[in-house]
Amino acid sequence: MNANPLIEAEAVSPEAAFATPGQRVWRRFVRNRLNVAASGVVVALAVISLVFGIASMAKIPFPSDPNATSLESKLRPPSAAHWMGTDQLGRDVFSRVLHGSYISLTVGFVAVGVALGIGTVVGAISGYCGKWVDQVLMRAVDALMCFPTFFLILTAVALLGPSLWNIVIVIGLVSWTGTARLVRAEFLTLREMEYVRAARALGQRAPAIVFRHILPNAAAPIFVTAVLGIPGAILTEAGLSFLGLGVQPPQATWGSIISDAKTYILDAWWLIAFPGAAILIATLAFFLVGDGLRQSISTQTERK
């Protein structure tokens, strides 16, 4: 008898008997209302960042110009005119938080994409080839993991200069080690499966075996790792911006808004509260989605 209630529920469902593994994972995922709510927040954040990213690049002052100053309106608390108040230069915090979402999510998605690409390639080569190739690559990964990641990023950004794409590339280049170890572990297991041995017996070349047989079966945990890596990238960018090494003014970012507000923390609580809440909501939503996917996939593994 299965101990997992999700598996028991599927066992008595006639529809589940004919569902694909992906459909079963999806049904388990949406069965949890918290997963659905977190997914809705992630979609909303993606749409907001896309809209306001386009507005920033086109210099469209929507809902208002995030860089427009008005010393007569400085440090105004939240009101009907300024929903999140104004900062020390009279700039609308609501507009700056919305426009800053583009930077945070761009860093999150693109940096994780870079790390995912490097980690998958290194882990796949290491896990499939084994022997001395595995030893060399894993020792390089271990050496890189010995360095404190954030300080390594600080050093690289300080040398290259603080810009959006420098930050994205640096975060991606130092964040792939965990993905590499995960992919290696998956490949070490999957390369011994019967279908992989059959492919070798049929004379298929290594690239075909990797891309057609092994990598698709390792895609689920890799995707979960990518989703769970986005909050870390967002927090890293916010930390860099807070220290003045992020995207430079006048571009608004969540970390730079908080950095500008640290002098006024006792007089203008809204300057810390709203961008801080944006960071909290974004990172928590991505974490909940990734954790929900992980649980759904692990249930599918138990069922097998």
C-alpha positions in Angstrom: 0.0 0.0 0.0 1.3 3.4 -1.0 2.1 5.8 1.9 1.7 8.9 -0.2 -1.9 10.2 -0.4 -1.2 11.8 -3.8 -0.2 8.5 -5.2 -3.3 6.8 -3.7 -5.6 9.4 -5.2 -4.1 8.8 -8.6 -4.3 5.0 -8.3 -8.1 5.2 -8.1 -8.5 7.8 -10.8 -9.3 6.3 -14.3 -7.9 9.4 -16.0 -4.5 9.0 -14.3 -4.0 5.5 -15.8 -3.7 7.0 -19.3 -1.9 10.3 -18.4 1.7 11.0 -19.4 4.2 11.6 -16.6 4.2 15.3 -17.4 0.4 15.4 -17.1 0.6 13.7 -13.7 3.2 16.1 -12.4 1.1 19.0 -13.6 -2.1 17.7 -11.9 -0.2 17.2 -8.6 1.2 20.7 -8.9 -2.1 22.5 -9.5 -3.8 20.5 -6.8 -2.0 22.6 -4.3 -3.6 26.1 -4.1 -0.4 27.7 -2.8 1.5 26.5 -6.0 -1.2 28.0 -8.2 -1.1 31.3 -6.3 2.7 31.5 -6.5 2.5 30.7 -10.2 0.1 33.5 -10.7 2.4 35.9 -8.9 5.3 34.8 -11.1 3.3 35.3 -14.3 2.2 38.7 -13.0 5.8 39.7 -12.2 7.0 38.5 -15.6 4.3 40.6 -17.4 5.0 43.7 -15.2 8.7 43.5 -15.9 8.2 43.1 -19.6 5.8 46.0 -19.8 7.9 48.4 -17.8 11.1 47.2 -19.4 9.7 48.2 -22.7 8.5 51.5 -21.2 12.0 52.2 -19.8 13.7 51.5 -23.0 11.2 53.6 -25.0 11.4 56.3 -22.3 7.6 56.2 -21.8 6.7 57.9 -18.5 4.2 55.2 -17.4 2.5 55.5 -14.9 4.9 58.4 -14.3 8.5 59.3 -15.0 10.5 57.2 -12.4 13.4 59.7 -12.7 11.4 63.0 -12.5 12.4 65.0 -9.4 10.3 67.4 -7.5 11.9 68.8 -4.3 8.6 70.3 -3.3 7.2 66.8 -3.1 10.1 65.0 -1.4 9.6 62.4 1.3 5.8 62.5 1.0 4.0 59.4 2.6 1.8 57.2 0.5 -1.3 59.0 -0.8 -3.7 59.0 -3.7 -1.3 61.0 -5.8 1.7 58.8 -4.9 0.6 55.3 -3.9 4.0 54.4 -2.4 5.1 57.9 -1.5 8.1 59.8 -2.8 11.8 59.6 -2.1 14.3 62.3 -1.0 14.3 63.8 -4.5 10.5 63.8 -4.9 10.5 60.8 -7.3 7.5 58.5 -7.3 8.4 55.3 -5.5 5.5 53.3 -7.1 6.8 54.1 -10.6 10.4 53.3 -9.6 9.5 49.9 -8.0 7.6 49.0 -11.2 10.4 50.0 -13.5 12.9 48.3 -11.2 11.2 45.0 -11.7 12.7 44.7 -15.2 16.2 44.8 -13.8 15.6 42.2 -11.1 13.8 39.7 -13.2 16.2 40.2 -16.2 19.1 39.3 -13.9 17.2 36.4 -12.4 16.2 34.8 -15.7 19.3 35.5 -17.8 21.9 34.8 -15.1 20.2 31.5 -14.3 20.1 30.7 -18.0 23.8 31.3 -18.3 24.5 29.2 -15.2 22.2 26.5 -16.4 23.8 26.2 -19.8 27.4 26.0 -18.4 26.4 23.6 -15.6 24.5 21.3 -17.9 27.3 21.0 -20.4 30.0 20.4 -17.7 27.8 18.0 -15.7 26.8 16.1 -18.8 30.4 15.6 -20.1 31.5 14.7 -16.6 28.7 12.2 -15.9 28.7 10.6 -19.3 32.4 10.3 -19.9 33.4 9.4 -16.3 37.0 8.3 -15.6 39.7 11.0 -15.7 37.4 13.5 -17.5 35.0 13.3 -14.5 37.9 13.7 -12.0 39.3 16.7 -13.7 36.0 18.5 -14.1 34.7 17.8 -10.6 38.0 18.9 -9.0 37.7 22.2 -11.0 34.1 22.5 -9.7 35.2 21.8 -6.1 37.9 24.4 -6.4 35.5 27.0 -7.6 33.0 26.2 -4.9 35.7 26.9 -2.3 35.5 30.6 -3.1 32.8 32.7 -1.4 30.4 33.3 -4.3 29.2 36.8 -3.4 32.7 38.1 -2.8 33.8 36.6 -6.1 31.0 38.4 -7.8 31.9 41.7 -6.0 35.5 41.4 -7.2 34.5 40.6 -10.8 31.9 43.4 -11.0 34.4 45.9 -9.5 36.9 45.0 -12.1 34.5 44.9 -15.1 32.4 47.8 -14.1 28.8 47.9 -12.8 26.4 47.4 -15.7 23.3 45.2 -16.2 25.0 42.7 -18.6 28.2 42.6 -16.6 26.2 41.7 -13.5 24.2 39.1 -15.5 27.3 37.4 -16.9 29.3 37.4 -13.7 26.4 35.9 -11.7 25.9 33.3 -14.3 29.6 32.4 -14.5 30.0 31.8 -10.8 26.7 30.1 -10.1 26.8 27.0 -12.3 28.6 24.6 -10.0 25.5 23.3 -8.2 23.8 22.6 -11.5 26.9 20.8 -12.8 27.0 18.5 -9.8 23.2 17.8 -10.1 23.5 17.0 -13.9 26.5 14.8 -13.3 24.6 12.8 -10.7 21.7 12.3 -13.0 23.9 11.2 -15.9 25.8 8.8 -13.7 22.5 7.1 -13.0 20.8 7.3 -16.4 23.8 6.2 -18.4 23.4 2.7 -16.9 19.7 2.4 -17.9 18.7 -0.3 -20.3 17.5 2.1 -23.0 20.9 3.8 -23.0 22.7 0.4 -23.3 20.4 -0.5 -26.1 21.2 2.7 -27.9 25.0 2.0 -27.5 24.4 -1.5 -28.8 22.7 -0.1 -31.9 25.8 1.9 -32.7 24.4 5.4 -31.8 27.1 8.0 -31.2 27.6 9.7 -27.8 26.0 13.1 -28.8 22.8 11.3 -30.0 22.6 9.2 -26.8 23.1 12.3 -24.6 20.6 14.6 -26.3 18.0 12.0 -27.3 17.9 9.6 -24.4 19.7 10.9 -21.3 19.2 14.7 -21.2 15.3 14.6 -21.8 15.0 12.2 -18.8 17.2 14.6 -16.6 15.4 17.7 -17.7 12.9 17.8 -14.8 15.3 18.2 -11.9 17.4 20.6 -14.0 14.4 22.8 -14.6 13.5 22.7 -10.9 17.1 23.8 -10.0 16.8 26.7 -12.5 13.5 27.9 -10.9 15.0 27.7 -7.4 18.1 29.6 -8.6 16.2 32.6 -9.7 15.5 34.0 -6.2 19.2 33.8 -5.4 20.1 35.8 -8.5 17.5 38.4 -7.6 18.9 38.7 -4.1 22.4 38.9 -5.4 21.5 41.8 -7.8 19.7 43.6 -5.0 22.8 43.2 -2.7 25.1 44.6 -5.4 22.7 47.5 -6.1 22.5 48.2 -2.4 26.3 48.4 -2.2 26.4 50.7 -5.3 27.9 48.1 -7.6 24.6 47.3 -9.5 23.0 49.1 -12.4 23.9 52.7 -12.0 21.6 55.7 -11.6 19.3 57.0 -12.9 18.0 53.5 -13.6 15.9 52.3 -10.7 16.4 48.9 -9.2 14.9 47.5 -6.0 18.3 47.3 -4.3 19.2 50.9 -5.2 15.9 52.3 -4.0 16.6 50.7 -0.6 20.2 51.9 -0.7 19.1 55.5 -1.3 16.6 55.2 1.6 19.0 54.0 4.3 19.6 57.5 5.5 15.9 58.2 5.9 14.9 54.8 7.4 13.5 56.4 10.6 11.6 59.2 8.8 10.3 57.5 5.6 9.5 53.9 6.3 7.8 53.5 2.9 11.2 53.9 1.1 12.3 50.6 2.7 9.0 48.8 3.0 7.7 48.7 -0.6 10.9 47.8 -2.5 11.7 45.3 0.3 8.2 43.8 -0.1 8.7 43.5 -3.8 11.9 41.6 -3.3 10.2 39.4 -0.7 7.2 38.6 -2.9 9.3 37.9 -6.0 11.8 35.6 -4.2 9.1 33.8 -2.2 6.9 33.2 -5.3 9.8 31.6 -7.3 10.8 29.5 -4.3 7.3 28.2 -3.8 6.9 27.4 -7.5 10.3 25.5 -7.5 9.5 23.7 -4.3 6.0 22.7 -5.6 7.6 21.4 -8.8 10.2 19.5 -6.8 7.5 17.8 -4.7 5.4 16.9 -7.7 8.3 15.4 -9.5 9.5 13.5 -6.5 6.0 12.0 -6.1 6.2 10.9 -9.8 9.5 9.2 -9.0 8.0 7.4 -6.0 5.2 6.2 -8.1 7.7 4.6 -10.5 
